Amino acid sequence: MDRQADHSIKGFLYQFLLTVKTILTAKEHEIIVCEGIEDIDVKNGTIVNAIQCKYHESKENYTLSTVYKPILQMMSHYLENPMMSINYQLHAYFPKEEFGAKSLSEDDIKEIFKSKNKNFKPLIESIRGKVNVAEFLKRFKFQIGLSYDDLSDEIKELAESEGFVRQEIDNLIFPNLIYIISAISVKKNADDRQITKKQLIKLLRSNKKLLVNSWMTELKEFDKVIKNKRTLLSEGLNSRSRRRAFIFSRGLSEESDYIVNFIKELINKYYSHELCKYEPLFCFDLNADDYNKIRINLYENELVGWDGFVADKFIMSKFLLPPPITTMNNRIIKRDFHFKIINRINLDVLRSLMYDDYFIFMSDFNEIEINDSKKEIINLSNINYLNYIFQLRKGYEYD
């Protein structure tokens, strides 16, 4: 990962942390919107506090030029929405700046308007001479933010004040907070990006599973999180009497060679024993051509799947049949196939099957309702992490 991409991910992660803090410190009737007018909106009746978050890890000290863009954007929104009751807040982190409020004067705004940066020219021309700067500044606050570590510690203290114990916070609550907010932030429907403090606390109390996604790879606690996930899954994975479905995201599905190898090792580790009662199911999210390619790839790796197809037509009744087997002395000595395989277009078939565990490697799975106690969401895109979590490797370092 290049440095710019790394800083970008950390910026989003810092935004998620600030969102969590904002929710946990919100009043009961306040609604927090992720990715609303700004990165974080706090709605209190008709009044909105719109917060834009900036994380400047590589720029150690504050200079006015580093915040030209967000201030211009906020003034533009203020000018275009004169009837709305909106307060604007810029929350920015600089490593060597002290936490606390920072002032912005009319002279600072004049300095911003003098910028020769061609990227800002359209914004400046649309605002200068039209916006009431003095009135805007009455609605504007500038806050220098806490460091990542201090913000994380503050969130954990807030969680403690809600009755969670520290060990639970470190092992479950804190990573789940990041997961929940990152998942809400990418939802397309604006109403789905709203949450209250009460709703968030309820989600934390009702969910007893450790949720994992790619955002967490930048957490300083990630090593502990992924080790905990591996440990939590180990007992169930070692059971030979559980029915399991593995549902892959499009991104993972398209990594054909990696996924085929993952499936091969998974079958060798958990499904090669003669006492295994049930074959796994693997679901992909691919177009027809790519789905056929992965089926061929699996077959060429001596992995035979039961796909329910007759010629080019999917027959549900055929797919639902149990696998043909050869037995001796009540023991299975040969199966005609190793697993069942479907594409996402036929995922409705899961309504007719009963599984004990659903391992879901995607964020937008909504085709069927699955009891939370049976669902394991592992929304990680790197196969090395999956190999580690499922005990196919001793470590998760990149190849």
Disulfide bonds with the S-S distance in Angstrom:
none
